Amino acid sequence: MVRPPNDKPVASSFSMTGVLALLCGSGVLFFYWKFARPSAEFSGSARWILPLTGMILLLWGGRQIFGDLIPGLRSRQVEPDPEVEPTLRISWMGIVLMFLGMLMFYLLAKTDSGTVRLFLTILGALLFFWGIREVGRLMMTTTQVQRVERRVALPPSGLAYLVIMIVLFVGSQLGQSNMLMLVFSLMAGPFVINGAVIVIMLQKLTVDRVVPETAMAGELIAVELKLRNGKTVFSSSLMAVTDTLANDRERLQTGVLIARVPPKDERSARYQLTLMQRGRYRLGPVYVGSRFPLGIVERGLVFDLPGEILVSPRLGRLTPRWQREHGLADELVHRPNTRAGIFEDEFHRIREYRPGDNPRLIHWRSSARQNELMVREFHQSRNQSLIVLLDLWLPETPHGEAEDRVELAISFAATICHNQMRQSRDANLYVVSAGDRLTEWSG
């Protein structure tokens, strides 16, 4: 089953890094407004370090999240070239995070409040090690190590659930209502538990793909996705596996649902699809996610699992008229270097009888005229060389009709070549195509 790009089997997912950055930034600003701002311990430039840190985290998290929705905001991804030696790249955001973490430790000397010191210690350690992780993650990408990215999504039910929680929290803070805070806490519990259960299920999951290397346009093919659970105790339930296929003209998404993967076991599922566009389809990445058990939070993993399917032009069927006209045209071509064949296809001449000739080929009228046995000699006409000239010209602004004509010409040329190779054994085939560049092929 193939879905268009906008009809995803899972909710629109966001970068887990972006979500954590937004939460940390909001927490820093809230703490500054609630505890640090009323205090007179911070003065001068130190007073702006906390709000500046919160704003940096908010902007970075927003760019990570909205970059998934708005392609123009997404950071440019450089695909590694296996033929080019990778070079070292630096994560500037990782360096900024480590610097902000050290600033938090600098602020420890400016305050004597136990609550503020505890918060600054936790925040400084978090930012410093987070920066180290960002630098290491980019280095893993540079060295072409398979990367696994964590994603988080909110289905419509989860989004409504979160909005209610935010309203209750804001109301409890503005109205100093313990009852609203109690209701908020009761709702936050299932929300956190749902996410924690999915995190456990996603641990030690690996995915693999079995895909045919070649296919024909319009042909039904099957792709197998294998999901392995490496955990010892916990199983993974209701795992949605989404695969992506793309070429220069279209982008497709397919999905399968695996009900349960027991510990130390593997489950597989297949999806079928029909690729109507010829060319090279790139597969990947693969998304594995789940909403189990409550369905208010979705978390997943994005596996960088590349693959490729080469789709050949669709083959047609040559009509008897084409076979007849092709044979008539071939008779008009003079071929001085003919040779005898094993098939009685084309009459060549009448010659004298030789031992071993088929008696049925004796031409009695000529034998009586020459007063010796004469036989009919046939030459093989099936091994005929073929030259195919293919013009792939398109206007500067191609329209649908022109593109359809080119695709029809390519399909027709492929059908002719396939028929030629199937019916001939020793014949030569030459193909010359003129498009963006001149391409020659012989075989």
Secondary structure, DSSP 4 states (H G I P E B T S, - for coil): --B-TTS-SSPPEEEHHHHHHHHHHHHHHHHIIIIITT-SS--GGGGGHHHHHHHHHHHHHHHHHHHHH-GGGSPPP-PPPTTS-------HHHHHHHHHHHHHHHHGGG---HHHHHHHHHHHHHHHHHHHHHHHHHHHHHTT---EEEEEE--HHHHHHHHHHHHHHHHHHHHT-HHHHHHHHHHHHHHHHHHHHHHHHHTTEEEEEE--SEEETT-EEEEEEEEEE--SS--EEEEEEEEEEE-SS-EEEEEEEEEEE-TTEEEEEEEEEE--S-EEEEEEEEEEEE-TTTSS-EEEEEE---EEEEEEPPP----HHHHHHHHHHHHTS--SS--B-SS--EEEEEEE--TT--GGGB-HHHHHHHTS-EEEEEE--S---EEEEEE----SS--HHHHHHHHHHHHHHHHHHHHHHHH-SS--EEEEEESSSEEEEE-
